[in-house]
Structure formats: C-alpha cells, structure tokens
Amino acid sequence: GKTDNKDQFIPAWKGRIMIDDAEVDESKLSALSNNKSYVVPDLNEQDAFMGGPHPRASSWWYFHPHAIEKEEVSAGSNRTVTTYHFIGAGYRGRKFYFHQDPKKSIQEYRSVLKWGLLNFFPIQCLEKGKSITFNILFSNIPEQLLHLLLFALEPGRRIRHKMGYGKAYGYGSVEFSIKEVLFQRKGFDENSDIVDLNGLRSEFRKELTTINREEKKGIACFLYKPSLDNLSSILWYEEPLVQTFSYPCPGNGGFNVNLPEEERTTYNRTLRRAIANTLSKHHFDAETKGTISISQSTGKTISSELKEIKPALHFEVYQENSLLGKEIKEKRKFNY
C-alpha cells in the first residue's frame, strides 16, 4: 500500500513456495500399449476436441458478452451465408471440472451418435488408488498464509482436486493428504517444530464456524462461503461415481463444428431470426452489418433465447438450464 509520501511505498512481504517434482513409479502407471481401458476422444488427429489452451474472444462460453458481429460469407455460385460471431470481453475460463468415472464418461461419448465419427486415443495414467509423495518447501511465509495453503490442500470432507490431462472426462481426480509439516524457525537457536496436524485441522474447523459472521478468525478471514459452496458443488467426490457429465455435441444444439452446408444454412437462419427478434429494439435487424456492442444482461437474454439451438453459448445460461443444477447445489454444500 502507499504512504502519504508519493515516493515511498510499503515493501511487500517477500516469501516463496516451491513444489518439488512428484516422481511417479512406472509400476503404478497403466500400460500404454494396446490400452483400451483409458482413452480420450478427439474429432481427428489434427483438431483438439475441447479446443486449444487459448480460448478466442469469439465464444461467450469463455467470456462476458460484449458484442455481436455479422459477417457475409461466400458460399459459392454467387451465394452468401450470413454468420454471427459472439464477441466477448474478459476471460470466463472454466478451470474446474466435475469428478466422474472416466470409463462411464467415455462410453457416453461413444453412444451419442450426434457426435459423429470420433477417434479414441489411448493414454497412460496413474492407476486408481495409487499414491505418490512429494515435498512443498516454503520460506518466509506468514503463519496465517501457511495455514491457508494447508487448507487449500485439504479443503473439505468431500472436495477433491483435479489435475493433469483429460479432466473433462473424469481423469485427474486427486486427494491430497498432508503427511507432515516441519516448521523451522530462524534465530540464534535454530530449531524445527513438527506441526500437530490433527490439532491444526481441529483449529480450522473452529475457525470456519465464523465464516458467516462479521468477526472472522484465522483462515476464515480469507474465505467466502458462497464461493466455497460453488466450489464444493463441482469438486464434490463421493463413491460410487454415479453421475456422468458430458459436453454439448457439435452441430445444431451444441458446438458449431464442421456442419454440413445444409445444416449450417438452417442453423444460421434460425440464429439470425432469434438475434433479430431479441435485438430489434437496439436497431440490429436482419439488414444491419458490422458489429454492435451489447450489455452483459442483453447478452444473457440472447443466450437464453438461443439455448435450444446453442446451449453452449453462455456458461451461466448453460449451467442454469442443466437438469443436475438444483440437485447438485442442494446436496453439495461445503462442509469441512
């Protein structure tokens, strides 16, 4: 923070957290050769099924609605096809994925014919139930923030982390279990203390009871209960993994990927009519060209109008219309 003197600044606390490599014993990995048990789907060898790591602004799935761009694309024989691009502003990247059984998830994609021809590529992964050990080193970290780090590793009874490749299909469900915390204090008589983990976890439990009160204590000062509930609803892990979560199919009603010309024409006609009806009061009718800026609320209204033909346009609209939404949110409240 700044002081009264414009040329003076309060120095930041300089500390470090270093994570050692988590080395995996080959004997704990699944066999890669001729592996039919662990696979991931892809549209083909070149194009990534779930999209690349850098989402573009022309998808509201990742961004806040900002503008709609109209474009006339040549379709040959002196014909043009009108297409609309949904331009976003501000990242809306989703980095959290539901836990599910990978085999059930992959079977779901195999059975849905609307996906068309999919290729299933074998992957190598850590077998379920296997564990590895690694170290996290910290230096000059305030004790309260160290406690926050420990809480982030063990955030609740049912919350499990997701790491690695294939998270969308159920892979990468990980439970962190802290084995030992060694706290070394610096001074003339440097000594190390082994932290009482059970006592610390009990302390966290007491502090979290104040999370909804004005006078928060300990790690509760850094936490927001509604966010923890939302996190818990997604990262809730409970055996058996019954529910399957899949993405909308490409084509009409889903991601608009490689549609045949006839389907693309029908899709764009429906899309154009919906946009013209929704934005008529904004003078963005079927004859308008170029780009028009819109508010987030208007963008959400358009997304709601289009949810039957393009449910994946807007993440919040997609979530709100999910059949699993209410069931999950009611059951999966945060509980440490």
Buried (B, 14 or more C-beta within 10 A) or exposed (E): EEEEEEEEEEEEEEEEEEEEEEEEEEEEEBEEEEBEEBBBBBBEEEEEBBBEEEBEBEBBBBBBBBBBBBEEEEEEEEEEBBBBBBBBBEEBEEEEBBBBBBBBBBEBBEEEEEBEEBEEEBBEBBEEEEEEEEEBEBEEBEEEBBBBBBBEEBBBEBBBBBEEEBBBBBBBBBEEEBEEBEEEEEEEEEEEEEBEBEEBBEBBEEBBEBBEEEEBBBBBEEBEEEEBBBBBBBBBBEEEBEBBBBBBBBBBBBBBBEBEEEEBBBBBEBBBEBBBEBBEEBEBEEEBEEBBEBEBEBBBBBBBBBBEBBBBBBBBBBBBBEEEEEEBBEEBBBEB
